Amino acid sequence: MVPNLSVLILTVLCMMVMPTKAALEVIGSGFGRSGTDTMRVALNALGYKTYHMKEILENGLTAHVETWHELLKNGCDDEAALKALYEDLGYTAAVDFPTSACWEALMRAYPMAKIVHTQRKSGEDWYASASDSILSLMQKFPFNIFKRIDPFSYTLYKDV
């Protein structure tokens, strides 16, 4: 059966004018050091373009750092800014911190997305792993992970 030529032409024209911004299809709610990099690799192998802390650090996304700082300071309540972090560069999945700090807001912004939660076997296991990696970077990083995990830690780490 030969498809209707006008339908085929219309389909091609629609594809040409469709917005190039992608929507998130997968949102990770687990903090760093809970298998997020393995999840990133798996999602990329499945064809997703995955946003991870590595994207910020390895690709010099300095504007993202400022946006994240403002979002985290204000409870992730700026949906337009939050969506722009992913859509402007075509990300279709997002895992790791700082995404995980805003997973609930992202769930509302992308109601069709799947939420995937990763975690360590125990808090002690997570802390041991994090102490050897991400927590050792706290003095150098532009925002503090502890502010999202424990709001009371702000008084302890306010200068970090």
C-alpha positions in Angstrom: 0.0 0.0 0.0 1.4 3.4 -1.0 0.9 6.2 1.5 -1.0 9.2 0.5 1.5 11.7 -0.9 -0.1 14.7 0.7 0.1 13.0 4.1 3.7 12.1 3.6 4.6 15.7 2.5 2.7 17.1 5.5 4.5 14.8 7.9 7.9 15.8 6.5 7.0 19.5 6.7 5.8 19.1 10.3 9.0 17.3 11.2 11.0 20.2 9.7 9.2 22.9 11.8 9.0 21.0 15.1 10.8 22.6 18.0 14.2 21.2 18.6 14.0 21.4 22.3 13.6 18.0 23.9 11.5 17.1 26.9 12.9 15.1 29.8 11.6 11.5 29.6 13.6 10.1 32.6 14.3 12.0 35.9 16.7 10.6 38.5 15.8 11.3 42.1 19.0 9.7 43.7 21.9 11.8 45.0 25.4 11.5 43.7 27.3 8.4 44.7 24.2 6.2 44.4 24.8 4.7 41.0 24.0 7.9 39.0 27.0 7.6 36.7 26.2 4.0 35.9 22.6 5.1 35.2 23.9 7.9 33.0 26.0 5.4 30.9 23.0 3.0 30.6 20.6 5.8 29.6 23.0 7.1 27.0 23.4 3.5 25.6 19.6 3.4 25.3 19.7 6.6 23.2 18.9 9.3 25.8 21.0 12.4 26.1 21.6 12.5 29.8 22.3 15.5 32.0 24.6 14.6 35.0 27.0 16.6 37.2 29.7 15.6 34.7 28.0 17.7 32.0 28.4 20.8 34.1 32.0 20.1 35.1 33.3 18.7 31.8 31.5 21.0 29.4 32.0 24.3 31.2 28.4 25.0 31.7 29.1 28.0 34.0 25.7 29.6 33.2 24.1 26.4 34.6 26.0 26.8 37.9 24.5 30.2 38.4 21.0 29.0 37.4 21.3 26.0 39.8 22.4 28.3 42.6 19.3 30.4 42.2 17.0 27.4 41.8 18.3 25.7 44.9 18.2 28.9 46.9 14.5 29.3 45.9 13.2 25.8 46.2 13.3 24.9 42.5 10.2 27.0 41.9 11.2 28.7 38.6 9.9 26.1 36.1 11.0 28.0 33.0 14.6 28.3 34.3 14.5 24.6 35.3 13.2 23.4 31.9 15.7 25.6 30.0 18.7 23.8 31.7 17.6 20.6 29.9 15.7 21.7 26.9 18.1 24.3 25.5 20.7 21.6 25.0 18.4 18.8 24.1 18.7 16.6 27.2 16.1 13.8 27.4 17.2 12.3 30.7 18.7 13.7 33.9 20.3 12.1 36.9 22.6 13.0 39.8 22.8 16.2 41.8 21.7 19.0 41.3 18.8 17.4 39.2 18.0 15.1 42.2 17.5 18.2 44.4 14.6 19.3 42.2 13.1 16.0 41.1 9.7 16.9 42.5 9.5 20.2 40.6 10.7 18.3 37.5 8.0 15.7 38.0 5.4 18.5 37.9 7.0 20.1 34.8 7.3 16.8 32.9 4.3 14.7 34.1 5.0 12.0 31.5 8.6 11.4 32.6 9.6 8.3 34.4 11.2 8.8 37.9 14.1 6.5 38.7 15.4 6.4 42.2 18.9 5.1 43.0 20.3 4.7 46.5 23.1 3.1 48.4 22.5 0.1 50.7 22.8 2.4 53.8 23.4 6.0 54.7 26.8 4.9 56.1 27.8 3.3 52.8 26.7 6.5 51.0 28.7 8.7 53.3 31.8 6.6 53.0 31.7 6.8 49.2 30.7 10.5 49.2 33.5 11.4 51.7 36.1 10.1 49.3 34.7 12.0 46.3 32.0 14.6 46.2 32.2 15.8 49.8 35.9 16.4 49.4 35.0 18.9 46.6 32.7 21.0 48.8 35.2 23.8 49.4 35.6 24.2 45.7 32.1 23.8 44.5 29.8 26.8 44.0 26.8 25.5 46.0 26.5 23.2 48.9 24.9 19.8 48.6 24.1 19.7 52.3 21.7 22.6 52.0 19.4 20.3 50.0 19.9 17.2 52.1 19.7 18.9 55.5 18.5 22.5 55.7 19.8 22.8 59.2 23.4 22.2 58.0 23.3 25.6 56.4 24.5 27.1 59.7 27.4 24.7 59.7 28.4 25.2 56.1 27.2 28.6 55.2 30.6 29.7 54.0 31.1 26.7 51.7 
